[in-house]
Amino acid sequence: MDGAWVVGGRFVLLDRIGAGATSRVRRAYDRVERRYCAAKLVRCDGRTSVLRVVREQALRLAHPHVVTPYASCMAGEDVLLAMDLVSGGSLETLLGDYGRLPPEYAAEVLDQMLAALGRIHRAGIVHRDVKPANLLLEPSPVGAPHVRLADFGIALGDDDVRFTTTGFAVGTPGYLAPEVLDRDRPGPRQDLYAAGMVGWRMLTGAGDPAPRQRIGERPAGVPPMLWTVLSHLCDPDPARRFASADAARRALAPHRSDLRFPALTVDGEPLQIFDHLGAPPAHAR
């Protein structure tokens, strides 16, 4: 359905802004809070899908770099999860537009990503699918980036409940830590490995990494110590990675001090994050 309709007497569902294997995302107007939001409609075809929805509802974490549901209701055979509307596209979009990012800018994005991971890890959650497409951006035409970690659909908690078929590695292949590919139990250091691979993409401008890929030689213009931080995050041995996201942030801190705005790409182009959604369609509030 493409027109606007009301769910739960509260959410006016508008244009479609995204879709996944088991969900659709629409822009919506929340009549209670009187603001626009992202309404994620999750299919509940079986027990696995229902558990995933319950997990997402439980993951409301108050943090400026995390996107989780703030309200929910039934929508026919689906469950609607209302979340903040983040309209600047994703890091995947930004990399597609600009390619390799300036080292200081990449360090800032990496720091915000690690801040989000630190928060969810302290809550006993492993995200398991950290990648550029799941890092949403607030619009920022001239200033600093503001990153929001999203999509907790395959997260794993301390109760060890899984939300996908048992026996398969879960996540996106190039961002999966080697120990996960070897069927070890996922843990926070899996997310640190994925964060490191996201950093590798930002600093190299390359596409998605291959499974078990090494980060290789330091690109020209990347500070040696920043590349060292990345090499620790991406170490194939989890014991040699940082002990926590907070420890990685402490090692990264010196590399964020030189960031100036507007940031320029390696080609001298101003790096800008625009609103990708535009004005909402007309509707009756």
Protein Blocks (a to p, Z undefined) as FASTA:
>chain_A
ZZdcdehhlaccdddfbdcfkbccdddddfklopaddddddddfbfklmmmmmmmmmmcc
cdfkbccdfbdcdehjaccddddddfebpfklmmmmnopadfklmmmmmmmmmmmmmmmm
mnopafklacfklmccdddfklccddddehjllgccfkopafbdehiacdjfklpcfklm
nopacdfklmmmmmmmmmmmmmnopacddehiaebjadehiafklmmmmmmmmpmblklm
cfbfklmmmmmmmmmmmpccddddfkopacddddfkbpaddddZZ
